[in-house]
Amino acid sequence: MRPSNVHPRAGRLRRLARRLPATAVLLLAVAGSAAASAAAGYPERPIRLIMGFPPGSTVDILARPVAQRLSEAFGQPVIVDNRSGATGIIANELVSKAQPDGYTLLAAPSSSLTSTPHLAAKLPYDALRDFVAVAQLSAFGYVLVVNPAVPAKTLRELMALANARPEGLTYGSSGTGSGFHLAGELFQRLGKVRLLHVPYKGGPPGVTDLIAGRIDFMFYSLAVIQPQIRAGKLRVLAVTAGQRDPLLPDVPTMAEGGVPGYEATGWHGIFAPGSTPKDVVGRLNAQVVRILGLPEVREIWAQQGMGITTADPARLARRMREDFEFYGKLIREAGIKGEGG
């Protein structure tokens, strides 16, 4: 008999509660099965690969051959969509708010996700939360180049010259908070040298002024600056990576040249909106890694002065977080403000 102090509905509620866990498990299983099914059929329609920089930019040059070969592998168009502006923020926002189904992807240089967020007053997305790492495309360092009229043949001589001048030496960059700017800021802090930053609206105007002697030196991409080095218009003193560049075996690293602990490198990667299924991310990663191993693709990277460093999504996500924290600390300690900030 039912105890007299128990409401008649109580038994029914207890029985319903006992059934709920099993129902919840079933629903989760169905949802998981549906996600697995979607991943198994992926992709079933065109993929859009968005980037926040114009055609001909380094990320564009690297992303297009990957997009072409992904299209061939998947049997679906992979459309490159250049959404330039605001140092990548426009493209980043588009991808962060897209459906997390693997059909909208982002190709980006590391700076747009690791340093730019610290310079914007307010971002419409969270760089660490709203993206999931898919695949790393490249790894690269910079070169420190000077105008030949600068009386310094080595990095140590350049440092001595900077500290001997009351106003220091001037160095240009492609803009406040760019990788080239932060490479210079790191040089100033670790090398204890006196420098004056001159930001430009893009790298080419800075290179023009450097060749003309209006500024003293720059950190820049070897692939872009190599013709000027070969022509004797600029002199290279050091590379910023942790090891020497195979294209410049006689040029020391910044650490070898007199700045212990110095290393400034960047990378390019492909990302998807947060919550994109792991199976979809895994399929994309496997194909990108395969593509980066193709001889013709490796040749394109070599022409751009880029190293190929493949990474699983978890490792790329870890590298992104480490760089985000490192450059955030550097920007805060140096008091760097975004343009207009």
Contacts in CASP RR format, 6 or more apart in sequence:
PFRMAT RR
TARGET T0000
AUTHOR 0000-0000-0000
METHOD contacts of the structure
MODEL  1
MRPSNVHPRAGRLRRLARRLPATAVLLLAVAGSAAASAAAGYPERPIRLI
MGFPPGSTVDILARPVAQRLSEAFGQPVIVDNRSGATGIIANELVSKAQP
DGYTLLAAPSSSLTSTPHLAAKLPYDALRDFVAVAQLSAFGYVLVVNPAV
PAKTLRELMALANARPEGLTYGSSGTGSGFHLAGELFQRLGKVRLLHVPY
KGGPPGVTDLIAGRIDFMFYSLAVIQPQIRAGKLRVLAVTAGQRDPLLPD
VPTMAEGGVPGYEATGWHGIFAPGSTPKDVVGRLNAQVVRILGLPEVREI
WAQQGMGITTADPARLARRMREDFEFYGKLIREAGIKGEGG
2 8 0 8 1.000
35 277 0 8 1.000
35 279 0 8 1.000
36 279 0 8 1.000
38 101 0 8 1.000
38 277 0 8 1.000
38 280 0 8 1.000
39 277 0 8 1.000
39 279 0 8 1.000
39 280 0 8 1.000
39 283 0 8 1.000
40 279 0 8 1.000
42 102 0 8 1.000
42 279 0 8 1.000
42 280 0 8 1.000
42 283 0 8 1.000
43 74 0 8 1.000
43 76 0 8 1.000
43 102 0 8 1.000
43 103 0 8 1.000
44 76 0 8 1.000
45 76 0 8 1.000
45 103 0 8 1.000
46 76 0 8 1.000
46 77 0 8 1.000
46 78 0 8 1.000
46 79 0 8 1.000
46 103 0 8 1.000
47 70 0 8 1.000
47 74 0 8 1.000
47 76 0 8 1.000
47 77 0 8 1.000
47 78 0 8 1.000
47 79 0 8 1.000
47 102 0 8 1.000
47 103 0 8 1.000
47 104 0 8 1.000
47 105 0 8 1.000
48 78 0 8 1.000
48 79 0 8 1.000
48 81 0 8 1.000
48 103 0 8 1.000
48 104 0 8 1.000
48 105 0 8 1.000
49 63 0 8 1.000
49 67 0 8 1.000
49 78 0 8 1.000
49 79 0 8 1.000
49 80 0 8 1.000
49 81 0 8 1.000
49 105 0 8 1.000
49 106 0 8 1.000
49 107 0 8 1.000
49 270 0 8 1.000
50 81 0 8 1.000
50 82 0 8 1.000
50 83 0 8 1.000
50 91 0 8 1.000
50 94 0 8 1.000
50 95 0 8 1.000
50 104 0 8 1.000
50 105 0 8 1.000
50 106 0 8 1.000
50 107 0 8 1.000
51 57 0 8 1.000
51 59 0 8 1.000
51 60 0 8 1.000
51 63 0 8 1.000
51 80 0 8 1.000
51 81 0 8 1.000
51 82 0 8 1.000
51 83 0 8 1.000
51 88 0 8 1.000
51 91 0 8 1.000
51 106 0 8 1.000
51 107 0 8 1.000
51 108 0 8 1.000
52 59 0 8 1.000
52 82 0 8 1.000
52 83 0 8 1.000
52 84 0 8 1.000
52 85 0 8 1.000
52 88 0 8 1.000
52 90 0 8 1.000
52 91 0 8 1.000
52 92 0 8 1.000
52 108 0 8 1.000
52 112 0 8 1.000
53 59 0 8 1.000
53 60 0 8 1.000
53 82 0 8 1.000
53 84 0 8 1.000
53 85 0 8 1.000
53 88 0 8 1.000
53 91 0 8 1.000
53 109 0 8 1.000
54 60 0 8 1.000
54 82 0 8 1.000
54 84 0 8 1.000
55 82 0 8 1.000
58 109 0 8 1.000
58 221 0 8 1.000
58 223 0 8 1.000
58 224 0 8 1.000
58 268 0 8 1.000
58 304 0 8 1.000
58 306 0 8 1.000
59 107 0 8 1.000
59 108 0 8 1.000
59 109 0 8 1.000
59 268 0 8 1.000
60 80 0 8 1.000
60 82 0 8 1.000
61 300 0 8 1.000
61 304 0 8 1.000
62 107 0 8 1.000
62 137 0 8 1.000
62 138 0 8 1.000
62 268 0 8 1.000
62 300 0 8 1.000
62 301 0 8 1.000
62 304 0 8 1.000
62 306 0 8 1.000
63 80 0 8 1.000
63 107 0 8 1.000
63 137 0 8 1.000
63 268 0 8 1.000
63 270 0 8 1.000
64 80 0 8 1.000
65 291 0 8 1.000
65 296 0 8 1.000
65 297 0 8 1.000
65 300 0 8 1.000
66 107 0 8 1.000
66 137 0 8 1.000
66 270 0 8 1.000
66 288 0 8 1.000
66 291 0 8 1.000
66 292 0 8 1.000
66 297 0 8 1.000
67 78 0 8 1.000
67 79 0 8 1.000
67 80 0 8 1.000
68 78 0 8 1.000
69 287 0 8 1.000
69 291 0 8 1.000
69 294 0 8 1.000
69 297 0 8 1.000
70 78 0 8 1.000
70 284 0 8 1.000
70 287 0 8 1.000
70 288 0 8 1.000
70 291 0 8 1.000
71 77 0 8 1.000
71 78 0 8 1.000
73 287 0 8 1.000
73 290 0 8 1.000
73 291 0 8 1.000
74 287 0 8 1.000
83 90 0 8 1.000
83 91 0 8 1.000
83 94 0 8 1.000
84 90 0 8 1.000
84 91 0 8 1.000
85 91 0 8 1.000
87 111 0 8 1.000
87 112 0 8 1.000
87 116 0 8 1.000
87 178 0 8 1.000
88 108 0 8 1.000
88 112 0 8 1.000
88 116 0 8 1.000
89 112 0 8 1.000
89 116 0 8 1.000
89 120 0 8 1.000
89 123 0 8 1.000
89 124 0 8 1.000
91 106 0 8 1.000
91 108 0 8 1.000
92 106 0 8 1.000
92 108 0 8 1.000
92 112 0 8 1.000
92 113 0 8 1.000
92 125 0 8 1.000
92 127 0 8 1.000
92 131 0 8 1.000
93 124 0 8 1.000
93 125 0 8 1.000
94 104 0 8 1.000
95 104 0 8 1.000
95 105 0 8 1.000
95 106 0 8 1.000
95 131 0 8 1.000
95 271 0 8 1.000
95 272 0 8 1.000
95 273 0 8 1.000
96 124 0 8 1.000
96 125 0 8 1.000
96 126 0 8 1.000
96 130 0 8 1.000
96 131 0 8 1.000
96 273 0 8 1.000
96 274 0 8 1.000
97 124 0 8 1.000
97 125 0 8 1.000
97 273 0 8 1.000
98 104 0 8 1.000
98 273 0 8 1.000
99 273 0 8 1.000
100 132 0 8 1.000
100 272 0 8 1.000
100 273 0 8 1.000
100 274 0 8 1.000
100 275 0 8 1.000
100 276 0 8 1.000
100 277 0 8 1.000
101 276 0 8 1.000
101 277 0 8 1.000
101 280 0 8 1.000
102 272 0 8 1.000
102 273 0 8 1.000
102 276 0 8 1.000
102 277 0 8 1.000
102 280 0 8 1.000
102 281 0 8 1.000
102 284 0 8 1.000
104 272 0 8 1.000
104 273 0 8 1.000
105 134 0 8 1.000
105 270 0 8 1.000
105 271 0 8 1.000
105 272 0 8 1.000
105 284 0 8 1.000
106 131 0 8 1.000
106 270 0 8 1.000
106 271 0 8 1.000
106 272 0 8 1.000
107 137 0 8 1.000
107 268 0 8 1.000
107 269 0 8 1.000
107 270 0 8 1.000
108 268 0 8 1.000
108 269 0 8 1.000
108 271 0 8 1.000
109 266 0 8 1.000
109 267 0 8 1.000
109 268 0 8 1.000
109 269 0 8 1.000
110 266 0 8 1.000
110 267 0 8 1.000
110 268 0 8 1.000
110 269 0 8 1.000
110 320 0 8 1.000
110 323 0 8 1.000
111 177 0 8 1.000
111 178 0 8 1.000
111 179 0 8 1.000
111 182 0 8 1.000
111 266 0 8 1.000
113 127 0 8 1.000
113 131 0 8 1.000
113 271 0 8 1.000
113 320 0 8 1.000
113 324 0 8 1.000
114 127 0 8 1.000
114 320 0 8 1.000
114 323 0 8 1.000
114 324 0 8 1.000
114 326 0 8 1.000
114 327 0 8 1.000
114 328 0 8 1.000
115 177 0 8 1.000
115 178 0 8 1.000
115 179 0 8 1.000
115 182 0 8 1.000
115 323 0 8 1.000
115 327 0 8 1.000
115 328 0 8 1.000
115 331 0 8 1.000
116 177 0 8 1.000
117 123 0 8 1.000
117 127 0 8 1.000
117 324 0 8 1.000
118 327 0 8 1.000
118 328 0 8 1.000
118 331 0 8 1.000
118 332 0 8 1.000
119 176 0 8 1.000
119 177 0 8 1.000
119 331 0 8 1.000
119 336 0 8 1.000
119 337 0 8 1.000
119 338 0 8 1.000
119 339 0 8 1.000
120 338 0 8 1.000
121 341 0 8 1.000
125 131 0 8 1.000
127 324 0 8 1.000
128 320 0 8 1.000
128 321 0 8 1.000
128 324 0 8 1.000
129 274 0 8 1.000
130 273 0 8 1.000
130 274 0 8 1.000
131 271 0 8 1.000
131 272 0 8 1.000
131 273 0 8 1.000
131 274 0 8 1.000
132 271 0 8 1.000
132 272 0 8 1.000
132 273 0 8 1.000
132 274 0 8 1.000
132 275 0 8 1.000
132 276 0 8 1.000
132 281 0 8 1.000
132 313 0 8 1.000
132 317 0 8 1.000
133 269 0 8 1.000
133 271 0 8 1.000
133 281 0 8 1.000
133 313 0 8 1.000
133 314 0 8 1.000
133 316 0 8 1.000
133 317 0 8 1.000
133 320 0 8 1.000
134 269 0 8 1.000
134 270 0 8 1.000
134 271 0 8 1.000
134 272 0 8 1.000
134 281 0 8 1.000
134 282 0 8 1.000
134 284 0 8 1.000
134 285 0 8 1.000
134 288 0 8 1.000
134 313 0 8 1.000
134 316 0 8 1.000
135 269 0 8 1.000
135 270 0 8 1.000
135 284 0 8 1.000
135 285 0 8 1.000
135 288 0 8 1.000
135 289 0 8 1.000
135 310 0 8 1.000
135 311 0 8 1.000
135 313 0 8 1.000
135 316 0 8 1.000
136 267 0 8 1.000
136 268 0 8 1.000
136 269 0 8 1.000
136 309 0 8 1.000
136 310 0 8 1.000
136 311 0 8 1.000
136 315 0 8 1.000
136 316 0 8 1.000
136 319 0 8 1.000
137 267 0 8 1.000
137 268 0 8 1.000
137 269 0 8 1.000
137 270 0 8 1.000
137 288 0 8 1.000
137 292 0 8 1.000
138 267 0 8 1.000
138 268 0 8 1.000
138 269 0 8 1.000
138 301 0 8 1.000
138 304 0 8 1.000
138 306 0 8 1.000
138 307 0 8 1.000
138 308 0 8 1.000
138 309 0 8 1.000
139 265 0 8 1.000
139 266 0 8 1.000
139 267 0 8 1.000
139 306 0 8 1.000
139 307 0 8 1.000
139 308 0 8 1.000
139 309 0 8 1.000
140 221 0 8 1.000
140 241 0 8 1.000
140 265 0 8 1.000
140 266 0 8 1.000
140 267 0 8 1.000
140 305 0 8 1.000
140 306 0 8 1.000
140 307 0 8 1.000
141 221 0 8 1.000
141 222 0 8 1.000
141 239 0 8 1.000
141 240 0 8 1.000
141 241 0 8 1.000
141 245 0 8 1.000
141 264 0 8 1.000
141 265 0 8 1.000
141 266 0 8 1.000
142 179 0 8 1.000
142 180 0 8 1.000
142 183 0 8 1.000
142 219 0 8 1.000
142 220 0 8 1.000
142 221 0 8 1.000
142 222 0 8 1.000
142 239 0 8 1.000
142 240 0 8 1.000
142 264 0 8 1.000
143 219 0 8 1.000
143 220 0 8 1.000
143 221 0 8 1.000
143 222 0 8 1.000
143 225 0 8 1.000
143 229 0 8 1.000
143 236 0 8 1.000
143 238 0 8 1.000
143 239 0 8 1.000
143 240 0 8 1.000
143 245 0 8 1.000
143 248 0 8 1.000
143 251 0 8 1.000
144 155 0 8 1.000
144 158 0 8 1.000
144 187 0 8 1.000
144 217 0 8 1.000
144 218 0 8 1.000
144 219 0 8 1.000
144 236 0 8 1.000
144 237 0 8 1.000
144 238 0 8 1.000
144 239 0 8 1.000
144 240 0 8 1.000
144 254 0 8 1.000
145 210 0 8 1.000
145 217 0 8 1.000
145 218 0 8 1.000
145 220 0 8 1.000
145 225 0 8 1.000
145 228 0 8 1.000
145 229 0 8 1.000
145 234 0 8 1.000
145 235 0 8 1.000
145 236 0 8 1.000
145 237 0 8 1.000
146 152 0 8 1.000
146 158 0 8 1.000
146 216 0 8 1.000
146 217 0 8 1.000
146 234 0 8 1.000
146 235 0 8 1.000
146 237 0 8 1.000
147 210 0 8 1.000
147 211 0 8 1.000
147 213 0 8 1.000
147 215 0 8 1.000
147 216 0 8 1.000
147 217 0 8 1.000
147 234 0 8 1.000
147 235 0 8 1.000
148 232 0 8 1.000
148 233 0 8 1.000
148 234 0 8 1.000
148 235 0 8 1.000
149 213 0 8 1.000
150 158 0 8 1.000
150 161 0 8 1.000
150 169 0 8 1.000
150 216 0 8 1.000
150 217 0 8 1.000
150 235 0 8 1.000
151 157 0 8 1.000
151 161 0 8 1.000
152 158 0 8 1.000
152 160 0 8 1.000
152 161 0 8 1.000
152 237 0 8 1.000
153 235 0 8 1.000
153 237 0 8 1.000
154 237 0 8 1.000
154 257 0 8 1.000
155 237 0 8 1.000
155 238 0 8 1.000
155 252 0 8 1.000
155 254 0 8 1.000
155 257 0 8 1.000
155 258 0 8 1.000
155 259 0 8 1.000
156 257 0 8 1.000
156 258 0 8 1.000
158 169 0 8 1.000
158 217 0 8 1.000
158 237 0 8 1.000
159 191 0 8 1.000
159 193 0 8 1.000
159 258 0 8 1.000
159 259 0 8 1.000
161 169 0 8 1.000
162 168 0 8 1.000
162 169 0 8 1.000
162 193 0 8 1.000
162 194 0 8 1.000
162 195 0 8 1.000
163 192 0 8 1.000
163 193 0 8 1.000
163 194 0 8 1.000
165 194 0 8 1.000
167 194 0 8 1.000
167 196 0 8 1.000
168 193 0 8 1.000
168 194 0 8 1.000
168 195 0 8 1.000
168 196 0 8 1.000
169 193 0 8 1.000
169 194 0 8 1.000
169 195 0 8 1.000
169 196 0 8 1.000
169 216 0 8 1.000
169 217 0 8 1.000
170 195 0 8 1.000
170 196 0 8 1.000
170 197 0 8 1.000
170 198 0 8 1.000
170 215 0 8 1.000
170 216 0 8 1.000
170 217 0 8 1.000
171 184 0 8 1.000
171 195 0 8 1.000
171 196 0 8 1.000
171 197 0 8 1.000
171 198 0 8 1.000
171 215 0 8 1.000
171 216 0 8 1.000
171 217 0 8 1.000
171 218 0 8 1.000
171 219 0 8 1.000
172 180 0 8 1.000
172 181 0 8 1.000
172 197 0 8 1.000
172 198 0 8 1.000
172 199 0 8 1.000
172 200 0 8 1.000
172 206 0 8 1.000
172 209 0 8 1.000
172 210 0 8 1.000
172 215 0 8 1.000
172 217 0 8 1.000
172 218 0 8 1.000
173 179 0 8 1.000
173 180 0 8 1.000
173 181 0 8 1.000
173 184 0 8 1.000
173 197 0 8 1.000
173 198 0 8 1.000
173 199 0 8 1.000
173 200 0 8 1.000
173 203 0 8 1.000
173 206 0 8 1.000
173 218 0 8 1.000
173 219 0 8 1.000
174 180 0 8 1.000
174 181 0 8 1.000
174 199 0 8 1.000
174 200 0 8 1.000
174 201 0 8 1.000
174 202 0 8 1.000
174 203 0 8 1.000
174 206 0 8 1.000
175 181 0 8 1.000
175 199 0 8 1.000
175 200 0 8 1.000
175 201 0 8 1.000
175 202 0 8 1.000
175 203 0 8 1.000
175 339 0 8 1.000
176 197 0 8 1.000
176 199 0 8 1.000
176 336 0 8 1.000
176 337 0 8 1.000
176 338 0 8 1.000
176 339 0 8 1.000
177 331 0 8 1.000
177 336 0 8 1.000
177 338 0 8 1.000
178 199 0 8 1.000
178 202 0 8 1.000
179 219 0 8 1.000
179 264 0 8 1.000
179 266 0 8 1.000
180 203 0 8 1.000
180 218 0 8 1.000
180 219 0 8 1.000
180 220 0 8 1.000
181 197 0 8 1.000
181 199 0 8 1.000
181 336 0 8 1.000
182 264 0 8 1.000
182 327 0 8 1.000
182 330 0 8 1.000
182 331 0 8 1.000
183 219 0 8 1.000
183 240 0 8 1.000
183 264 0 8 1.000
184 195 0 8 1.000
184 197 0 8 1.000
184 219 0 8 1.000
184 264 0 8 1.000
185 197 0 8 1.000
185 330 0 8 1.000
185 334 0 8 1.000
185 336 0 8 1.000
186 262 0 8 1.000
186 264 0 8 1.000
186 330 0 8 1.000
187 193 0 8 1.000
187 195 0 8 1.000
187 219 0 8 1.000
187 254 0 8 1.000
187 259 0 8 1.000
187 262 0 8 1.000
188 194 0 8 1.000
188 195 0 8 1.000
189 330 0 8 1.000
189 333 0 8 1.000
189 334 0 8 1.000
190 259 0 8 1.000
190 260 0 8 1.000
190 261 0 8 1.000
190 262 0 8 1.000
191 258 0 8 1.000
191 259 0 8 1.000
191 262 0 8 1.000
198 206 0 8 1.000
198 209 0 8 1.000
198 215 0 8 1.000
199 339 0 8 1.000
200 206 0 8 1.000
200 209 0 8 1.000
203 220 0 8 1.000
206 215 0 8 1.000
206 218 0 8 1.000
207 218 0 8 1.000
207 220 0 8 1.000
207 224 0 8 1.000
207 225 0 8 1.000
207 228 0 8 1.000
209 215 0 8 1.000
210 216 0 8 1.000
210 217 0 8 1.000
210 218 0 8 1.000
210 234 0 8 1.000
211 228 0 8 1.000
211 233 0 8 1.000
211 234 0 8 1.000
217 237 0 8 1.000
219 240 0 8 1.000
219 264 0 8 1.000
221 305 0 8 1.000
222 239 0 8 1.000
222 245 0 8 1.000
222 247 0 8 1.000
222 248 0 8 1.000
222 305 0 8 1.000
223 303 0 8 1.000
223 304 0 8 1.000
223 305 0 8 1.000
223 306 0 8 1.000
225 234 0 8 1.000
226 247 0 8 1.000
228 234 0 8 1.000
229 235 0 8 1.000
229 236 0 8 1.000
236 248 0 8 1.000
236 251 0 8 1.000
237 251 0 8 1.000
238 251 0 8 1.000
238 252 0 8 1.000
238 253 0 8 1.000
238 254 0 8 1.000
238 256 0 8 1.000
238 257 0 8 1.000
239 245 0 8 1.000
239 248 0 8 1.000
239 251 0 8 1.000
239 252 0 8 1.000
239 253 0 8 1.000
239 254 0 8 1.000
240 253 0 8 1.000
240 254 0 8 1.000
240 262 0 8 1.000
240 263 0 8 1.000
240 264 0 8 1.000
240 265 0 8 1.000
241 253 0 8 1.000
241 263 0 8 1.000
241 264 0 8 1.000
241 265 0 8 1.000
242 253 0 8 1.000
242 255 0 8 1.000
242 263 0 8 1.000
242 265 0 8 1.000
243 253 0 8 1.000
244 251 0 8 1.000
244 252 0 8 1.000
244 253 0 8 1.000
244 256 0 8 1.000
245 251 0 8 1.000
245 305 0 8 1.000
247 305 0 8 1.000
253 262 0 8 1.000
253 263 0 8 1.000
254 262 0 8 1.000
254 263 0 8 1.000
254 264 0 8 1.000
255 261 0 8 1.000
255 262 0 8 1.000
255 263 0 8 1.000
266 323 0 8 1.000
267 309 0 8 1.000
267 319 0 8 1.000
268 306 0 8 1.000
269 316 0 8 1.000
270 284 0 8 1.000
270 288 0 8 1.000
272 280 0 8 1.000
272 281 0 8 1.000
272 284 0 8 1.000
281 313 0 8 1.000
282 313 0 8 1.000
285 312 0 8 1.000
285 313 0 8 1.000
288 310 0 8 1.000
289 310 0 8 1.000
291 297 0 8 1.000
292 298 0 8 1.000
292 301 0 8 1.000
292 308 0 8 1.000
292 310 0 8 1.000
293 308 0 8 1.000
298 308 0 8 1.000
301 307 0 8 1.000
301 308 0 8 1.000
311 319 0 8 1.000
330 336 0 8 1.000
END
